[in-house]
Amino acid sequence: MKYQRLSKEQLEELHVEFINFLATQSITAEEWSDIKENKPQVAEEEIDIFSDLVWEKVLTNAQYLEHFSKDQMHLFELKEDKMDLIAVKINNDTIDITTQEGYQWLKDNLLNDDVVFYNASKEYEDDKNQDRFALIQKGANITKGELFRFFSKLIQNKE
């Protein structure tokens, strides 16, 4: 398995897609019931293959990732050949940007000396989707990129 098996909830959400996946392999509902009952290992393998296909599509289509910790925000733009990073670091131990109050403080104090911006680019390793998945495993979430674009403009204006 290349990525990670989808959770039971995710599989339930993708029930129709899973049925279509089985159909592409000429597995009927009756045959699937038989496989689950009599060949659980084969059923597990089919779920793993389906999970990898779903992850591959999601990761290929992802354009932005965000990861928040107490004092840092990492915003990624996922390009074809590299990922661009905008990092925001808060140099104030009393501020926790994972809370509503801390995030509000950040919004109100973007130009405060305690707020430091970094940006960088990194080329992908051998498999860009593996690189993207590694960030998700570390807690990043796929987003529409509003924060990345906001901070990108802010950094450009600061320069």
N, C-alpha and C positions, 0 to 999 in steps of 0.2 A: 504494500500500500504506500502510495507516494505522499499522501497528505494525512488526513485524519477521518475516521468514520463519522458520518453525520450522526447527530444525536437522534434519539427516538422521536423527539418533537420535530426536528428538521425533516426527518423522513416522512412523518405524517403530513407536514406542510407540502412536501413534494410528492405526495401519493400519486397524483395523476402522471407526473413526469416519470416516476418509478415504473408505473404500469406500462407507459410507452417504451421505457428502456427495456423492460422484459419482452414486450411485443417485438422489438427490433431483433431480439434473439430467439424469436418464435417460441417463447414460453407463455403458455396460456395460464389463466388464473388457476385452473385445476392442476396443471403441472407445477405451478409455484407452490400450491398447498402441499403437494406431494413432496417436493424438494425440501420445504421447510420441515416437514414431518420426518422424512426418511433420510435426508442428506443435509443435515444442518450445516455441515462444513461448506458445502456448495452454496447454500443460501447465504452464509456469511461472506463468501468470496464475491458473490453477485452484489451484495450490499456494499462491499469495499470498492468494487469496480465503479459502481454507480456514484459512490461518494467522491472518488477521485475525479470522475467526469464533471460532477457539479462544482467541486473546488476549482478545477482547471478553468471552467467557464467563468466563475466568479472572479478568480484572480486575474484572468486575462482582461476582463472588463473593468476591473477596479482602476480608478484614476487617482484617488486620494486616500490617504490613511492619516489617522490622528491617534496620538498616544499621550495621555495626561498622567503625570505623577504629582506629588504634593507641590513641588517647586519647579516643575518643568513641563513644557508642552512641546511635543515633536509633531510637526506637520509635514507630511510627505506628498509630493506630487510624483506620480508614477508615470514616467515617460517610457518611450519604446526602448531606449538603450541605457537609461540611467534613472535614478530617482533623485529629486531635489528635496532638500530638507531645510525647513525653517524651524529653528529651535528658540524657544523663549524660556529664559531662566530667571527665577525670582530669587534674589539674594537677600531674603528677609525670612527668617525662621518662623515668624508669627503668621505668615500668609500660606494658606493651603488652597491652591487653585482648583482642587477637586471638589471644594465646597462651593455653594452658591455665594457665600460672603467673600471668599477668597477670589473667585472668578470675577465678581463685581469689583473688588479692589483692583484687579488687573485691568479691567476695562477702564476704570477711572484714573489709573496711574500708568498708562502705557509709556509715558515719557519720563517717569520717575527713574532716578539713578539705580534703584534696586531691580529694575527690569532690563535685562540684557538680551539682545538678539544675536543669533548666529545663523549663518546659512552655509550650506555645503551641497555638493553633488557627489554621487557615488555611482559608478558603473555597476551593473549587475554582475554577479558571479556567473557560473555556467548556466543556471536556470533562473530566469527572472521571477517566475511564479514561486519558486522555492524561497527566494529572497523575500518576496511579498508575504508568503505564508509564515515565514519565520517572524516577521514583525507582528503579524496577527496573533501568533502563539505567545508573543511577549506582551500582548494586551492592546495592540493597536486595533482600531475600528475603521472599517471602510466608510467614507463620507462622500459628500458631494463637493467638498473643497472650498466651502465659503470662508472658513478661517484661513486656509492657506492663501487664498486670493487676497483677503483683507490684509494679512500681515505682509504679503509680498508687496502690495501697494505702499503700505506704511514704511517698509524698509527702503523702497525706492525713493520715497519722498524725503527720508531722513538723510540719504546720501548726498 
